[in-house]
Amino acid sequence: MSTIVVFGASGQLGHSLKAVAEAKGINGIHFPPENEANILDQVALRKVFETYQPAWCINCAAYTAVDKAEDDVEKARAINKTGVENIALLSKEFGAVLVHTSTDFVFKGDVPVPLVEDDIAEPVNIYGLTKLEGEQAVEAILDKYFTIRTSWLYSEYGNNFVKTMLKLGAERHELKIVADQVGTPTYALDLAAVILHIIAQNSDAFGTYHYSNEGVASWYDFAKAIFEISDTKVKTLPIRSSAYPTRAVRPSYSVMDKSKIKQNFNIEIPYWRDSLITCINKL
C-alpha cells in the first residue's frame, strides 16, 4: 500500500486506524505524535510531509468538545478550519490525497429523513459550523480528497458515550437519558476499516461521503443497549432534551444515508448494535 500519514493519531479514530492496520498487516502507515505533527504548526507539518512523502493523508484531528466550543470559538475554528487548511495546502503541494473526517453535526437535523451528501448543511452549533468550514476549505483547495462525515463515534479508545455510560452505570442506580435526539452510533474501528479500504482501492471517486453504522437510535436506545449487552443493572429513564439543557444545541435527527459510499466502494456496513457488542466484548 502507498505511504499514509495519520494526523490526530492520539484520538480514538487514530488509535482505531492503528489497530485495524496492525490486524490487516498494513505497512507504510505512519502515526506521528502531536508534538511532531501539530496541524496548527506549519513548519512542523511541512517537515512531516518532507519526511514521509505521503501518497495519502488521513486527518482525524479535530476539536470535538461540542458544548465547550460555544465559548471557545477561536480554538475550535483554529483546529477545525485553519488546521485543516494547513493539511490541505501541503497535500496539494506534495500531491497527496486527503481523507478528511467530518460530522453529522454540519446539518440542522430538523427533518426526519436520512440525510444525503448534497443536502443543505446548516449547523446549529459552533462545533458543526467550524467542521463545515473545514470541509469547505478542503473542497476549495483540493481536487483529490475524500471527506467522510460520521456520527456518534465510540470505541474502546479515548473518551466516548459507551465508556461514560459503563462508568456511570456502575456508579449509579438510575440514569436519565435524552430520547428525542436520533442518529446512528458508529464504531470507530468500522470507520477505520472503510477508510483503509478506500485507500487500498486507490480510488479516484473523490468527494464527500457519509459513513455510520446501519440503523437508527436515540441516545436512550443507545444507552439501554450498552447496559443490556454489558449486563449492567441500572434503571434508565427517557427524557426530552429540554429537561437536560446543554450549552450547544444538538440536531434532533441526524441519521445519514450511506447509499453513496456503499455503492462506490462495494461495502457492507454492520448494524450498530452488532458493532456495539464487538466493542463491549473487547472492553
N, C-alpha and C positions, 0 to 999 in steps of 0.2 A: 504494500500500500504506500501511497505517496506520503511525504513528510507532513505531519499535522502538529500544530501548536494549539494548546488549550489555554485560554485566558480565563481567570476566575477559577483556577484549579482547586482552590481550598474550599469551595462551596459544595453543596450536595450534588449538583449535576456534574461538577468537575470530578468529584470522588466516584460518582456513578460511571462516568466515562472511563476512568482508570480501571474500575472493577470489570467492566464489560470488555475493555481492550485486553486486559490480562487473561480473562476467561477465554477469549477468542484467539489469543496468541498473536495479537496485532502488534507489530513493531513499528518504529518510526513515529510514534505519537509522544509528544513531549508536554510536560506539565510544569512549566517554570513557576516558582513561588512568587507571591505578590511583590516581595521586595525587589525582585528582578524584572517583573512584568506588570508593574503598576500602570493601568491603562490611562492614567492622567499624567504620566511622566513620559513625554515624547522621546526624550533621549534614551531612556531605558527600553522603551518599546522598540525603537529603531535597532538597538543592539540585539534584541531578541530576534527580530527579522533577519538581521545580518548573520547572526549565529546559526540559526536553524534553516534559513531559506525555505520557509514552508510553502507547500503547494496548496494547503488548506489551513484555515484558522477557524477555531470554534470559540465564540465568545459567550461564556457563561457568567461573566462578571456583571453584577447589577446591584443597585440599591433597591432592596426589596421590603424595607420596613414601611408598610403601607400607611399606617397612622402617623408615624414619625415624620414621614415625607411632607405632610401638610405644613409642618413648621420648619422643615429643613430643606426647603425648596432648592436652595443653591447647591447643596451637596448632592441631592437626588438628581438634579439636572446635569451636574458635572459628570457623575458616573454613568447615568443612563443615556445621556446625549453626547456630551463632549468626549468622553472616553471612547464611545462607540465611533465617533467621527475619527478619532486618532487611529483606531484599528483599521477602519475602512480606508483611510488615506494611504496607510502603509501597505495594506492588502493590494490596493490598486498599483502602487509603485513597484511592489515586488511580484506582482502577477499571481497573488494567492486568491483562492475562492474563500469567501467568508460565510460561515454558518453562524447566524446571529439568533439568539433566543429571546423571544418576547412573550407577551402575556395576553390572556383573555380580557384583562382589565383595560385594554385600549377601547373596549366597547362600552356603551351606555348600559346595555343589558336590560332594557325595559320592555322587550317583546319576547314572548315565549316560543321562539322559533330558533332552531340551531343556526348559528352564525357561520356564514361563508366568508372567504378571504376578502371578497370585494365589498362586503357590507361596510357602511359608513362607520369609521372609527370616531367615537365621540366620548372620550374618557370623562368619568365623573369624579376623579381624584387626581392628585398631583403625581402619584406613582404611575398611574395609567398614562397621564399626559406626557411625562418625561420618557416613558418607554416608547410611546408613539413617536416622539421627537427623534429618538434613536433609530427607529425603523425608517423614518423619513430621511435621516442622514445617510443611512446605508443605501437607500434607493437612489438618492441624489448623486452619490459618489461612485457607486459600483454598478457594473452590468452583470458581473458574475457573483451572485450571492444567493443564499437561502435564508430567509427569515422564518423562523418556526415559532409560532405562538403556542403556548401551552397553558395549563391551568392546574391549580391546586396541587402543586408538586410536593411529593413526600418521598422518603427513602429511609434506609437505616442510618444515613449520614446527616449530620447537621441538625438544625432545629426545624421542626415542622409540626403540622397538626397531629399526625399519628403519634409521634413521640410525646407531644404535650398531653394528648388525651390519655395515653397509657400512664403517664406520671400522675395526672390529676385523678384518674380513675382509681389508682392505688392509694391515693391520699384522702379521698372524699367519699361520702355516702350518696351524694346527689349532685348532679350537674345539669345546668340549663344550657341548651344548645340552640343556636339560631336555625330555624326550619324554613324560613322564607327567602333564603338565598340559595339558588340552584346552579349547579355546574357539574364538572366531572373531575374526580380525583385522578392524578396522573403519577404513576410510579416512575421515578427518575431513571431507573435502570432500563425501563422500556423505552423512554425517550432517548437515552444514550445509545441504545442498540439501533434505533432508527437513524439517528444522526450518522453513526458509523456505517450503516448500510448504504445510505445515500453517498457517502464518500467512497465506499468500496465500489459502487457502480460508476464512479467518476461521471456522475450525471451532469448534464447541461440544461436540465429543466428548471432553470433559475426562477426565483420569485418568492412569494410569501405563501406559507402553508400553515395549516392548523394540525396540531397533534395533542391529543389527550387520550386516556384510555376510553373504551367504549362504555356507553350507559350514561345515566343521569342520576344525580343525588343531591340532596340538601346537606348542609353541614351536620344536621341532626341525623340523617340517614348514614352519613359517613362515620360519625361518632358511634352510633348504635352498632354498625358493622365491626368497628375496631374492638369494641367491648365484647361482642359476641365471639369473634374469632379468637381473641386473646383470653377468653373466659374470665373477663374482669367483671366482678359483681358490683355494679353501681347503678343507681336509679337515674335515668336520663329523661329530662323533660324538654319538649319542644317549646321554643319561644319565638316571638317576632323580633325582627331587627330593632324595632322601636323600643323594645324592652331592654336592649343591650346597645345603647348608643356608643358609637366609636367616632374618633376624630375624623376619619375619612369615610365617605360614602362608598358602599360597595354595589356593583351591579346585582340586580335581583335574579337575572337569568343570563348566564354566560356560557351555555352549552355550545360547543363549536362543532361544525360539520367537518368531518375528516375525509370526505369523498376524494378530494383532490390528491392528498398525499397517498391514499390507498391505491388509487388508480395509477398515478405516475410512477410509483415505486414498487407496486405489486406486493404490498404488505398486508398482513392481517394484524389487527390491533386487539390486544387482550381486554376482556371485560374488567372494569375497575375492581370489582370485588375479588376476582381471581388473583389479580396482581397484589392486592392488599394482603391476601392470605400468604403469598410468597414472602412479602416483606416482613410480616409479623412472625412468620416461622423463623426467619433469619434473626430477627431481634430477640 
